[in-house]
Every structure is written in structure tokens, then in C-alpha cells.
Amino acid sequence: MFTRRTLFKLLAAVGVGSLWPTQGQAEEASPATPGRRPSHISYDTSLDFPATISDSSSALSAVEQWENLLDDLDAVELIGRYSRLTPVGDGSRDYRGPCPFCRQGPDSLMVGSRDDSYVCTNCLACGHALDFYIRMERLSLEEAIPRLTGLLVSGALTGKRLRLERMGVALEETRRLACEALQHGSAGHDTREWMKREGVTQETSEQFSLGFLSKDVRQALIPHLRANGFDQAELEEAGMTGWLARHGDESDMSVLISVRDVDGSCRGFCEQAMHENAEVMWTFYSLPYGFTLLSPHRADRLVLSARNGRTSSASVILAERPWDVVLLAEAGIEDAVYVAPLDPAEYRRRLNLYLQRGHTAIWPIRQADITVEFLRGLTDGFGRSAGQLHFAILPPGLRLPEVIRQEGIESVRARLARAKPLRDLLGA
């Protein structure tokens, strides 16, 4: 148990005070200067770019447009408008051609079709296809975003949108078949009984599009998709074949939870194992993993909530597991979200991105979990975004759904209402 003296030492040791900026510091944070024409913008700046802008809705929209372009542009297609590219060969997906910046040699420019990057082995110009366009057209990022978006919308550029749309159809079909297997299939009987014991009603099951990847569904899914016009290469690129092969018979013991984007489209699944005291079967990426490979920035923005797409609440409750979002919604708490594992080894990128988008988050936590290592994890993982975290203390040894069962929903609401920022919680 922490003493007050120990708590002050912890605050000093990990620099918690620096996580909450003063009013003066907050006023110093301003958007990047409009109209600036950078010579190079790193294509791996997804963590830095949002931090340099304000939290207004228009600014957030601009960030999302920028991220979407990073996902949607096809480097070979776009750069091929300025340089004659030819395949490297030998099974590689890379291309090469003359560099339009230095014009030194016929094949010094290398273009990677997998990550949409480019690099010149002579002048060392490098970056993402978006950077290439900005440099070639001598535009600012602010000017480039609407122009490239317009080229994609008009069809002048194809990009990766058609592949994303096709993948969305495959995921939606998977969701539909899994939901039917849970609701009506004989193999889903044990799963339905387990959900009843968990207190999940039919209405909530439909709300979250819960499903069951039965053996019959696993065996029929690929032939079904092939019959609907998908070829084997598409299904492999979408990660469907690898996902099914990875599961084997394990999916007979888990509930499939569909994850939707802000438009309500199915983008993948989380899974909840059904055996007693089971932890969630979690992978860092939404499943099937092809969506994350094809559209990583959209995948980083996926949030599981009681509503389709991303929750609009200004204040949300961070759920420890995807299944907790379902259980809390059943209990009438629909402001819970699942963004990433609440584990310092895994949450840094995705949860930090979420907090940077302006949400205040309540983290239900046990007092014993607030350790020196935990505090250091907050400092390293969140920076100033940790100031948006509030903590609701749970009874020793209990998770939030267990508190609901033992103390009742009104007691849980009271605990959430008493949530405090970390410095108040520790008595600073």
C-alpha cells in the first residue's frame, strides 16, 4: 500500500508533473505554419503529425485525410506518372526507374509497392508517395491533400481504394456467415448457452454483430468467396486464407466480435474465448490481418464501441478487453471503448493516437496495479496525452464486469463518477 511519502517519491521519480502542461504551455502548442513547403516529409510520422496541430474538428479531419492518403496512394501508379518504372523481377514487388530529382542514371530510383515508398540510390531522396508528389509539384501539404484526394475521387488515380472495397466485401460476408452460424446453426448451441450465462441478450448480440466461426463456416468461406468472384490471390492478400489456417479448431471455443470503422463497415474481428476465466484471444492488428497491411492508418483508428464506428462521446471508459465493451453495453454503459490492450508493452501507439484525438478517458484500475513500472509506462507511452486519463479505482482483485455483478451497476457508475487524474489520485 502506498504511503503519501512514497507517492511523492514516485511522482518525482517518473516526472508525472510534466505530463500536464500549464496554461502557458498549452497556448504555445499551435498548428504547423500553413503554406510551408517542406523538401521532405517522412512517411512514418503518424505519431508526430497529430501532435503538432490543434484539437479542433477541422484539424482532426485534415489529419485523417492525410492518413487516408498514406493508405490509399499506390506509389507505382503515382510515381509512374513522372518516371518510367519497370519491375525489378526475381519475384520482387519493387520497381525501378530514372530519378526525376537528380536525373543521374536510368534506374537509381527504387519504388516499393508494398509500403509505397521511394528512394534514390544516387541523391538519396526518399519518403512516401505523398512526399514524392509534394516535392515534384512544389506544393505544401495543405495544398497537396485536396489535389490528391480529388484525383482519387475522380478516378484519375486508382490507388488502393478498389482493393479496400473488395476486402470490405469479403469481411462483410465473413461477418454475415458467422452471425448466421451463431444465431441459427446447431454448432453454435454451446456458444449461445455461454453467452446466456454471461448475461448477453439477443439484442446485444445483434448490436455488436457477434458471430461464431464454426467448422462449417471455416470450410465453406473460401469456396463461397471464390464463387462470388474473388480469386485466390485476392484472398491471400486480404489475409483470409492465412487467418483461417491459423485458427484450426480454436475458433470453436470463441465468440467473434466484428470491429467497424467510422462508416460502419466491418474491418476485422476481435475474439473472446469461452472457457472459464478466459483472456481475450488478442492480436495487435484487427483480423484478418490484410486490412492492417493494406490500410495501416485506418486500422490504427479502429475503436470497438457500443455504437457503429468510433464513439462520439467526449469522455469514454477504457475497457480491458473487447468483451468488456459488450458486457458494459448490456449493463447500460455504452460509453466504453476498446482501443488497445491496457498493457504498457502494447498500448503505446494505438491508445496514444486515440487520446491525441481529444478524448478524455476513464481507466478502471485496481490500486495494486499503479506501480512504479506502470507510472513509467505512462510517461514513456503517452507523454502529455496522459493528462486526458482519469482513473476509477476498483475493489481488489476484481475487473469491471465482476464489479457489475457483485456490486450492481449503480455502484459502478458511482466509481466512474469519482474518477480522478493520476496526480489527484496519488495525492499530489
VEXBA-420781 format. One record per residue (C-alpha): residue number from 1; residue in one letter; x, y, z. Coordinates in steps of 0.05 Angstrom, whole numbers. Each point is the difference from the previous one (the first is absolute). Last residue first. Layout:
BEGIN
[NUM, "a", [X, Y, Z]]
...
This chain:
BEGIN
[428, "a", [0, 307, -105]]
[427, "g", [-46, -49, 35]]
[426, "l", [11, -60, -45]]
[425, "l", [-70, 4, -29]]
[424, "d", [5, 74, -10]]
[423, "r", [64, -8, -40]]
[422, "l", [-31, -58, -38]]
[421, "p", [-62, 36, -24]]
[420, "k", [-62, -20, 40]]
[419, "a", [-60, -46, -11]]
[418, "r", [-56, 13, 50]]
[417, "a", [-54, -5, -53]]
[416, "l", [27, -68, -21]]
[415, "r", [-6, -26, 70]]
[414, "a", [-71, 26, 5]]
[413, "r", [-19, -33, -66]]
[412, "v", [29, -65, 25]]
[411, "s", [-42, 4, 63]]
[410, "e", [-61, 14, -42]]
[409, "i", [14, -62, -43]]
[408, "g", [-1, -50, 56]]
[407, "e", [51, -19, 53]]
[406, "q", [16, -72, -16]]
[405, "r", [-20, -7, -74]]
[404, "i", [22, 70, -20]]
[403, "v", [65, -8, 39]]
[402, "e", [14, -63, -39]]
[401, "p", [-10, 37, -65]]
[400, "l", [52, 53, 24]]
[399, "r", [54, -49, 21]]
[398, "l", [8, -21, 72]]
[397, "g", [62, -18, 40]]
[396, "p", [-3, 59, 48]]
[395, "p", [-62, 44, -10]]
[394, "l", [6, 48, -59]]
[393, "i", [30, 69, -1]]
[392, "a", [-25, 46, -56]]
[391, "f", [59, 34, -35]]
[390, "h", [-1, 61, -46]]
[389, "l", [42, 6, -62]]
[388, "q", [1, 63, -42]]
[387, "g", [64, 24, 33]]
[386, "a", [33, -63, -26]]
[385, "s", [-2, 32, -69]]
[384, "r", [58, 43, 24]]
[383, "g", [49, -58, -7]]
[382, "f", [-39, -63, -15]]
[381, "g", [45, -60, -3]]
[380, "d", [64, 19, 37]]
[379, "t", [-35, 37, 56]]
[378, "l", [-57, -50, 5]]
[377, "g", [49, -59, 0]]
[376, "r", [40, 35, 54]]
[375, "l", [-63, 4, 43]]
[374, "f", [-15, -74, -11]]
[373, "e", [72, -20, 17]]
[372, "v", [-5, 40, 65]]
[371, "t", [-65, -35, 17]]
[370, "i", [-73, 17, -9]]
[369, "d", [-25, -71, -9]]
[368, "a", [-12, -9, 75]]
[367, "q", [-52, 56, -2]]
[366, "r", [-42, -40, -49]]
[365, "i", [-19, 36, -65]]
[364, "p", [-60, 27, -37]]
[363, "w", [31, 49, -51]]
[362, "i", [-44, 60, -15]]
[361, "a", [19, 32, -67]]
[360, "t", [-5, 73, -21]]
[359, "h", [0, 1, -76]]
[358, "g", [35, 52, -42]]
[357, "r", [28, -37, -60]]
[356, "q", [67, -6, 34]]
[355, "l", [-32, -50, 48]]
[354, "y", [-15, -47, -58]]
[353, "l", [70, 4, -28]]
[352, "n", [28, -14, 69]]
[351, "l", [-45, -61, 5]]
[350, "r", [25, -27, -66]]
[349, "r", [74, 13, 7]]
[348, "r", [16, -13, 73]]
[347, "y", [-49, -55, 17]]
[346, "e", [43, -62, -10]]
[345, "a", [56, -6, 52]]
[344, "p", [-34, 48, 48]]
[343, "d", [-61, -46, 4]]
[342, "l", [-71, 25, -5]]
[341, "p", [-8, -37, -65]]
[340, "a", [-22, 47, -55]]
[339, "v", [-60, 42, -20]]
[338, "y", [-59, -31, 36]]
[337, "v", [-56, 49, 16]]
[336, "a", [-51, 10, 55]]
[335, "d", [-51, 56, -7]]
[334, "e", [-58, -49, -7]]
[333, "i", [-11, -15, 73]]
[332, "g", [-69, -32, 4]]
[331, "a", [19, -66, 32]]
[330, "e", [-1, -35, -68]]
[329, "a", [46, 56, -25]]
[328, "l", [47, -17, 57]]
[327, "l", [1, -73, -20]]
[326, "v", [14, 14, -73]]
[325, "v", [55, 50, 15]]
[324, "d", [29, -50, 49]]
[323, "w", [5, -50, -57]]
[322, "p", [51, 45, -35]]
[321, "r", [44, -6, 62]]
[320, "e", [25, 50, 52]]
[319, "a", [-53, 52, -18]]
[318, "l", [19, 73, -1]]
[317, "i", [-60, 42, 21]]
[316, "v", [-16, 60, -44]]
[315, "s", [-6, 75, 7]]
[314, "a", [-13, 46, -60]]
[313, "s", [-48, -52, -28]]
[312, "s", [0, -7, -76]]
[311, "t", [16, -74, 0]]
[310, "r", [36, -26, -61]]
[309, "g", [-37, -46, -47]]
[308, "n", [-66, -33, 16]]
[307, "r", [-20, 14, 71]]
[306, "a", [16, -43, 60]]
[305, "s", [74, 12, -12]]
[304, "l", [59, -34, -32]]
[303, "v", [49, 52, -25]]
[302, "l", [37, -3, -66]]
[301, "r", [46, 59, -10]]
[300, "d", [64, -41, -6]]
[299, "a", [-33, -43, -54]]
[298, "r", [-15, 63, -39]]
[297, "h", [74, 17, 3]]
[296, "p", [22, -70, -20]]
[295, "s", [-43, -6, -63]]
[294, "l", [26, -58, -42]]
[293, "l", [40, -36, 53]]
[292, "t", [-51, 14, 54]]
[291, "f", [-57, -24, -44]]
[290, "g", [39, -63, -18]]
[289, "y", [3, -20, 74]]
[288, "p", [-67, -35, 0]]
[287, "l", [-6, 21, 55]]
[286, "s", [14, 67, 32]]
[285, "y", [72, 7, 18]]
[284, "f", [32, -7, 69]]
[283, "t", [-26, -71, 7]]
[282, "w", [-46, -18, 56]]
[281, "m", [-33, -64, 23]]
[280, "v", [-34, 32, 59]]
[279, "e", [16, -31, 68]]
[278, "a", [-42, -58, 22]]
[277, "n", [-24, -4, 72]]
[276, "e", [-41, -61, -17]]
[275, "h", [4, -22, -73]]
[274, "m", [-35, 42, -52]]
[273, "a", [57, 35, -36]]
[272, "q", [-16, 71, -24]]
[271, "e", [21, 20, -70]]
[270, "c", [12, 66, -34]]
[269, "f", [-20, 8, -72]]
[268, "g", [15, 39, -63]]
[267, "r", [-18, 62, -41]]
[266, "c", [-76, -5, -2]]
[265, "s", [-27, 65, -29]]
[264, "g", [-39, 46, 47]]
[263, "d", [26, 65, -31]]
[262, "v", [44, 15, 61]]
[261, "d", [32, -69, -6]]
[260, "r", [-30, -65, 25]]
[259, "v", [28, -56, 43]]
[258, "s", [-38, -66, 0]]
[257, "i", [2, -42, 63]]
[256, "l", [9, -75, -12]]
[255, "v", [-15, -44, 59]]
[254, "s", [50, -55, 17]]
[253, "m", [6, -74, 13]]
[252, "d", [-15, -29, -69]]
[251, "s", [50, 52, -25]]
[250, "e", [57, -41, 28]]
[249, "d", [-13, -57, -49]]
[248, "g", [49, 26, -51]]
[247, "h", [10, 74, 9]]
[246, "r", [64, 14, -37]]
[245, "a", [-26, -31, -65]]
[244, "l", [-60, 45, 2]]
[243, "w", [42, 63, 9]]
[242, "g", [50, -21, -53]]
[241, "t", [-55, -11, -51]]
[240, "m", [-35, 66, 16]]
[239, "g", [62, 44, 3]]
[238, "a", [-28, 49, -51]]
[237, "e", [60, -13, -44]]
[236, "e", [-14, -75, 4]]
[235, "l", [-73, 11, -18]]
[234, "e", [19, 44, -59]]
[233, "a", [51, -51, -26]]
[232, "q", [-51, -56, 5]]
[231, "d", [-51, 35, -44]]
[230, "f", [-63, 34, 26]]
[229, "g", [-61, -1, -47]]
[228, "n", [-57, -23, 45]]
[227, "a", [14, -74, -10]]
[226, "r", [70, 12, 26]]
[225, "l", [-30, 33, 62]]
[224, "h", [-44, -61, 13]]
[223, "p", [58, -48, -14]]
[222, "i", [42, 40, 51]]
[221, "l", [-55, 2, 53]]
[220, "a", [-26, -72, -4]]
[219, "q", [52, -36, 43]]
[218, "r", [5, 55, 52]]
[217, "v", [-76, 9, 2]]
[216, "d", [-11, -75, 10]]
[215, "k", [53, -3, 55]]
[214, "s", [-35, 57, 36]]
[213, "l", [24, 71, 1]]
[212, "f", [-53, 25, 48]]
[211, "g", [-28, 70, -4]]
[210, "l", [-17, 63, 39]]
[209, "s", [-27, 56, -43]]
[208, "f", [10, 49, 59]]
[207, "q", [-73, 24, 1]]
[206, "e", [-24, -69, -20]]
[205, "s", [31, -32, 61]]
[204, "t", [-25, 57, 43]]
[203, "e", [-71, -13, -23]]
[202, "q", [7, -76, 9]]
[201, "t", [20, 11, 73]]
[200, "v", [69, -6, 32]]
[199, "g", [-3, -21, 73]]
[198, "e", [65, -38, 0]]
[197, "r", [-39, -64, 13]]
[196, "k", [-43, 17, -60]]
[195, "m", [64, 9, -41]]
[194, "w", [24, -69, 20]]
[193, "e", [-67, -31, -22]]
[192, "r", [5, 34, -67]]
[191, "t", [71, -25, -9]]
[190, "d", [-21, -71, 18]]
[189, "h", [-56, 2, -51]]
[188, "g", [43, 30, -56]]
[187, "a", [12, -68, -34]]
[186, "s", [-75, -6, -12]]
[185, "g", [2, 63, -42]]
[184, "h", [-53, 54, 7]]
[183, "q", [26, 60, 38]]
[182, "l", [74, -16, 4]]
[181, "a", [7, -29, -70]]
[180, "e", [-41, 58, -28]]
[179, "c", [46, 50, 33]]
[178, "a", [62, -36, -27]]
[177, "l", [-29, 0, -71]]
[176, "r", [-15, 74, 3]]
[175, "r", [67, 20, 29]]
[174, "t", [38, -40, -52]]
[173, "e", [-42, 31, -55]]
[172, "e", [16, 69, 29]]
[171, "l", [74, -16, 2]]
[170, "a", [1, -22, -73]]
[169, "v", [-39, 62, -22]]
[168, "g", [47, 45, 40]]
[167, "m", [60, -33, -34]]
[166, "r", [-30, 18, -67]]
[165, "e", [-10, 72, 21]]
[164, "l", [71, 4, 26]]
[163, "r", [27, -29, -65]]
[162, "l", [-40, 51, -39]]
[161, "r", [26, 55, 44]]
[160, "k", [73, -17, -9]]
[159, "g", [18, 56, -48]]
[158, "t", [-43, 8, -62]]
[157, "l", [24, 70, -19]]
[156, "a", [-37, 40, -53]]
[155, "g", [-61, -34, 31]]
[154, "s", [-33, 66, 18]]
[153, "v", [2, -17, 75]]
[152, "l", [73, -20, -3]]
[151, "l", [22, 62, -38]]
[150, "g", [-42, 44, 46]]
[149, "t", [33, -30, 62]]
[148, "l", [67, 14, -32]]
[147, "r", [-18, 73, -11]]
[146, "p", [-34, 8, 68]]
[145, "i", [61, -26, 38]]
[144, "a", [55, 34, -41]]
[143, "e", [-17, 72, 17]]
[142, "e", [4, -9, 76]]
[141, "l", [61, -44, -8]]
[140, "s", [33, 58, -36]]
[139, "l", [11, -6, -74]]
[138, "r", [61, -1, -45]]
[137, "e", [-33, -49, -49]]
[136, "m", [58, -49, 1]]
[135, "r", [14, 9, 75]]
[134, "i", [-72, -7, 22]]
[133, "y", [-10, -60, -46]]
[132, "f", [61, -36, 26]]
[131, "d", [-20, 13, 72]]
[130, "l", [-68, -32, -13]]
[129, "a", [35, -60, -32]]
[128, "h", [37, -9, 66]]
[127, "g", [72, 19, 14]]
[126, "c", [67, 4, -33]]
[125, "a", [49, 45, -36]]
[124, "l", [68, -33, 9]]
[123, "c", [32, 37, -60]]
[122, "n", [28, -63, -31]]
[121, "t", [-35, -61, 30]]
[120, "c", [-67, 36, -9]]
[119, "v", [-52, -23, 49]]
[118, "y", [-75, -12, -6]]
[117, "s", [-54, -26, 47]]
[116, "d", [-69, -29, -14]]
[115, "d", [7, -52, 57]]
[114, "r", [-11, -62, -43]]
[113, "s", [11, 33, -68]]
[112, "g", [71, 21, 16]]
[111, "v", [29, 49, -50]]
[110, "m", [75, 3, -14]]
[109, "l", [27, 60, -39]]
[108, "s", [72, -10, -25]]
[107, "d", [-23, -35, -63]]
[106, "p", [20, 41, -61]]
[105, "g", [57, 41, 31]]
[104, "q", [7, 69, 29]]
[103, "r", [-64, 39, -12]]
[102, "c", [6, 32, 70]]
[101, "f", [-73, 13, 16]]
[100, "p", [-36, -39, -54]]
[99, "c", [35, -65, 21]]
[98, "p", [3, -49, -57]]
[97, "g", [-35, -67, 11]]
[96, "r", [-10, -58, 48]]
[95, "y", [-56, -43, 25]]
[94, "d", [-10, -44, 61]]
[93, "r", [-47, -60, 7]]
[92, "s", [58, -49, -4]]
[91, "g", [-10, -69, -31]]
[90, "d", [66, 2, -37]]
[89, "g", [-21, 64, -36]]
[88, "v", [17, 73, 13]]
[87, "p", [-63, 21, -35]]
[86, "t", [6, 61, -46]]
[85, "l", [-16, 72, 15]]
[84, "r", [0, 58, -50]]
[83, "s", [1, 61, 46]]
[82, "y", [-50, 56, 12]]
[81, "r", [-68, -34, -7]]
[80, "g", [32, -64, 25]]
[79, "i", [9, 34, 67]]
[78, "l", [-75, -1, 10]]
[77, "e", [-14, -71, -26]]
[76, "v", [60, -33, 32]]
[75, "a", [-11, 37, 65]]
[74, "d", [-73, -20, 7]]
[73, "l", [-34, 52, 43]]
[72, "d", [-56, -22, 46]]
[71, "d", [34, -13, 66]]
[70, "l", [44, 63, 3]]
[69, "l", [-59, 37, -29]]
[68, "n", [-44, -24, 57]]
[67, "e", [50, 26, 50]]
[66, "w", [-1, 69, -32]]
[65, "q", [-76, 1, -2]]
[64, "e", [0, -22, 73]]
[63, "v", [46, 56, 19]]
[62, "a", [-42, 51, -37]]
[61, "s", [-63, -25, 35]]
[60, "l", [35, 8, 66]]
[59, "a", [17, 71, -18]]
[58, "s", [-73, 15, -18]]
[57, "s", [-25, -31, 65]]
[56, "s", [46, 44, 41]]
[55, "d", [53, -34, 42]]
[54, "s", [56, 44, -24]]
[53, "i", [58, -25, -41]]
[52, "t", [71, -22, 15]]
[51, "a", [-19, -64, 38]]
[50, "p", [-39, -26, -60]]
[49, "f", [63, 0, -43]]
[48, "d", [47, -34, 50]]
[47, "l", [-31, -68, 8]]
[46, "s", [-16, -12, -73]]
[45, "t", [68, 24, -21]]
[44, "d", [25, -61, -37]]
[43, "y", [-5, 29, -71]]
[42, "s", [55, 50, 16]]
[41, "i", [-14, 67, -32]]
[40, "h", [53, 28, -47]]
[39, "s", [13, 66, -33]]
[38, "p", [-52, 34, 44]]
[37, "r", [-41, 55, -31]]
[36, "r", [-32, 41, 55]]
[35, "g", [-69, 26, -21]]
[34, "p", [-31, -7, 68]]
[33, "t", [47, 4, 61]]
[32, "a", [-10, -62, 41]]
[31, "p", [-56, 7, 50]]
[30, "s", [12, 28, 69]]
[29, "a", [23, -25, 68]]
[28, "e", [24, 63, 37]]
[27, "e", [-69, 11, 31]]
[26, "a", [4, -68, 34]]
[25, "q", [68, 18, 30]]
[24, "g", [-28, 64, 29]]
[23, "q", [-60, -36, 30]]
[22, "t", [48, -49, 33]]
[21, "p", [12, -68, -32]]
[20, "w", [-20, -64, 37]]
[19, "l", [49, -56, -13]]
[18, "s", [59, 39, 29]]
[17, "g", [-27, -10, 70]]
[16, "v", [7, -75, -8]]
[15, "g", [75, 5, -2]]
[14, "v", [13, -74, 11]]
[13, "a", [42, 5, 64]]
[12, "a", [-33, 63, 26]]
[11, "l", [-70, -28, -3]]
[10, "l", [25, -65, 30]]
[9, "k", [34, 36, 57]]
[8, "f", [-64, 39, 14]]
[7, "l", [-38, -66, 2]]
[6, "t", [49, -31, 48]]
[5, "r", [-9, 58, 48]]
[4, "r", [-75, -6, -4]]
[3, "t", [4, -74, 17]]
[2, "f", [-16, -51, -54]]
[1, "m", [-26, -69, 18]]
